[in-house]
Amino acid sequence: MPTYVAFLRAINLGPNRKFPKDDIRRVVEDAGFTDVETHINTGNVRFTTPLRSRAKIEKALESAFAADRGFEVPAIVFTTAELKAIAAEAAALSAEHPGLERHYVYLLKDELPKATVARIEELATDAGSMVVRGRAAHALLGPGYQAGSVDPLGAAKLLGVATNRNLAVVTAIADKWC
C-alpha cells in the first residue's frame, strides 16, 4: 500500500487554530488511513492508503479535519518518493549557496505556471532568493535576511496554497519516513 506524507497548513497559530499532533493522528486514523505517524507539532503526518489520487487523499483529509476542528485545514500531500526528492534538492541548493542564514522549503499544493515561477525568482534581493522546483519553493536567505520573517522577498503570496518548513524539519522527516 502506498505511503504518503501530508503537511498541514495554518495550524497551531494562535488560540483558535489548535490541532495537536495526537488529535491529527486520531482524525487521520478515523478517516480510514493506516500506519499513521506524526512528527513534531507543526502538522506533519505520514500514513498509508490504497487511494492513489492525491486530490482524493487531500479532499478526504481536509473534510475529516474540518469536521473535527470546525475550521479548514489545507493538506498538502506528497508520496515518500516526492518528499525524498524535495529533501535531496534542498540539500543540493544549500550546498550550492554556502553561508545561508535560513533555508525555508515552501510545499505547494499545485505546481505554479511558468510565468509565476519567473516572477518569484525575479524577486531576489540582498536578503536572498527563491528557487521553485515542481511543488517546492526554496527560500534561500542570506546574511541580508532579517530574523523573524519567513518571507522577506514577498513571494509567499504568489505560491498559492502552500506551507513552509525549515530545511532541518524537511530533512528530518525525509530521513525518518522516506
Secondary structure, DSSP 8 states (H G I E B T S, - for coil): --EEEEEE-S-SSSTT----HHHHHHHHHHTT-EEEEE-TTSSEEEEE-S---HHHHHHHHHHHHHHHHSS---EEEEEHHHHHHHHHHHHHHHHHSTT-SEEEEEEESS---HHHHHHHHTT-BTTEEEEEETTEEEEEE-TT--TT-S-TTS-GGGS-SEEEEEHHHHHHHHHHH-
